[in-house]
Amino acid sequence: MQVEIREPRTPEEFRSYYWLRWKVLREPWTQDRESEKDHHENDAVHLMACLGDQVLGVGRLHFNSPDQAQIRFMAVEPEYVRRGVGSAVLKELEARARAMGARQIVLNARDPAVFFYQKHGYEILGQSETLFEAIPHTRMGKAL
Ligand SMILES: CC(C)(COP(=O)(O)OP(=O)(O)OC[C@H]1O[C@@H](n2cnc3c(N)ncnc32)[C@H](O)[C@@H]1OP(=O)(O)O)[C@@H](O)C(=O)NCCC(=O)NCCS
């Protein structure tokens, strides 16, 4: 499926972007709106996969140090999973990280996403936090 990968720009686009993030990653655990944001929102790269006006996927990149970037909040509209949307977002986030000087990308993956990241060359680094006392995460990394 051919999606367009771009940054949200208008307030309406940011609303759609954050809404999908919340719907996929927060609502199933009865978390309030705004819980889908952290303190990196203003210094991060935000990307979304669009089909016309519809936002099908989102992902975000921030830097932990000049060398190390981190991906967070990857989410694809449930009806569109396993159709290449997440891969398209991830590849562009990696390209941005490389262009901005990162030499490594790290992330914390939920169990169902570990295979997805392994397919893209990420290695398991160890166990990470458990979110909402329910969602274990695996620390993963990839050298650029
Ligand atoms: C994880 C997620 C972002 C992946 O995006 P996606 O668009 O579904 O993934 P793609 O179609 O690009 O998958 C590429 C490949 O990754 C692997 N993969 C993706 N999801 C997988 C899964 N659930 N189980 C096993 N392999 C998976 C497959 O090899 C797949 O290729 P294939 O379908 O040709 O076999 C998406 O499924 C999602 O939003 N899941 C729910 C939220 C989530 O877990 N987010 C990650 C938080 S860390």
The ligand as a MOL file (V3000), in Angstrom:
LIG
                    3D

  0  0  0     0  0            999 V3000
M  V30 BEGIN CTAB
M  V30 COUNTS 48 50 0 0 0
M  V30 BEGIN ATOM
M  V30 1 C 4.0760 -2.8370 15.6400 0
M  V30 2 C 3.4790 -2.0110 14.4810 0
M  V30 3 C 3.9020 -0.5610 14.6270 0
M  V30 4 C 4.0380 -2.6030 13.1700 0
M  V30 5 O 3.4790 -1.8940 12.0680 0
M  V30 6 P 2.8300 -2.6880 10.8340 0
M  V30 7 O 2.4110 -1.7060 9.8110 0
M  V30 8 O 1.7880 -3.6070 11.3500 0
M  V30 9 O 4.0770 -3.5490 10.3390 0
M  V30 10 P 4.5240 -3.9220 8.8340 0
M  V30 11 O 3.3440 -4.3470 8.0300 0
M  V30 12 O 5.3510 -2.8260 8.2950 0
M  V30 13 O 5.4100 -5.2070 9.2160 0
M  V30 14 C 6.6480 -5.4920 8.6360 0
M  V30 15 C 7.0850 -6.8460 9.1270 0
M  V30 16 O 7.3010 -6.8720 10.5400 0
M  V30 17 C 6.9040 -8.1530 11.0540 0
M  V30 18 N 5.7600 -7.9800 11.9630 0
M  V30 19 C 4.9810 -6.8920 12.1050 0
M  V30 20 N 4.0560 -7.0930 13.0770 0
M  V30 21 C 4.2600 -8.3380 13.5250 0
M  V30 22 C 3.6280 -9.1420 14.5160 0
M  V30 23 N 2.6020 -8.6860 15.2570 0
M  V30 24 N 4.0760 -10.4000 14.7130 0
M  V30 25 C 5.1120 -10.8810 13.9900 0
M  V30 26 N 5.7660 -10.1740 13.0250 0
M  V30 27 C 5.3410 -8.9180 12.8240 0
M  V30 28 C 6.5200 -9.0060 9.8780 0
M  V30 29 O 7.6500 -9.7140 9.4400 0
M  V30 30 C 6.1050 -7.9620 8.8720 0
M  V30 31 O 6.2240 -8.3760 7.5340 0
M  V30 32 P 5.0990 -9.3620 6.8940 0
M  V30 33 O 3.7450 -8.8520 7.2850 0
M  V30 34 O 5.3910 -9.2360 5.4290 0
M  V30 35 O 5.4050 -10.7220 7.4630 0
M  V30 36 C 1.9390 -2.1210 14.4510 0
M  V30 37 O 1.5550 -3.4650 14.2240 0
M  V30 38 C 1.2400 -1.5870 15.6890 0
M  V30 39 O 0.8910 -0.4300 15.7810 0
M  V30 40 N 0.9930 -2.4640 16.6800 0
M  V30 41 C 0.2690 -2.0860 17.8810 0
M  V30 42 C 0.9920 -1.0380 18.7220 0
M  V30 43 C 2.4140 -1.3950 19.0760 0
M  V30 44 O 2.6900 -2.4920 19.5600 0
M  V30 45 N 3.3320 -0.4390 18.8120 0
M  V30 46 C 4.7190 -0.6020 19.0750 0
M  V30 47 C 4.9940 -0.0820 20.4330 0
M  V30 48 S 6.6400 -0.5210 20.9060 0
M  V30 END ATOM
M  V30 BEGIN BOND
M  V30 1 1 1 2
M  V30 2 1 2 3
M  V30 3 1 2 4
M  V30 4 1 2 36
M  V30 5 1 4 5
M  V30 6 1 5 6
M  V30 7 2 6 7
M  V30 8 1 6 8
M  V30 9 1 6 9
M  V30 10 1 9 10
M  V30 11 2 10 11
M  V30 12 1 10 12
M  V30 13 1 10 13
M  V30 14 1 13 14
M  V30 15 1 14 15
M  V30 16 1 15 16
M  V30 17 1 15 30
M  V30 18 1 16 17
M  V30 19 1 17 18
M  V30 20 1 17 28
M  V30 21 1 18 19
M  V30 22 1 18 27
M  V30 23 2 19 20
M  V30 24 1 20 21
M  V30 25 1 21 22
M  V30 26 2 21 27
M  V30 27 1 22 23
M  V30 28 2 22 24
M  V30 29 1 24 25
M  V30 30 2 25 26
M  V30 31 1 26 27
M  V30 32 1 28 29
M  V30 33 1 28 30
M  V30 34 1 30 31
M  V30 35 1 31 32
M  V30 36 2 32 33
M  V30 37 1 32 34
M  V30 38 1 32 35
M  V30 39 1 36 37
M  V30 40 1 36 38
M  V30 41 2 38 39
M  V30 42 1 38 40
M  V30 43 1 40 41
M  V30 44 1 41 42
M  V30 45 1 42 43
M  V30 46 2 43 44
M  V30 47 1 43 45
M  V30 48 1 45 46
M  V30 49 1 46 47
M  V30 50 1 47 48
M  V30 END BOND
M  V30 END CTAB
M  END
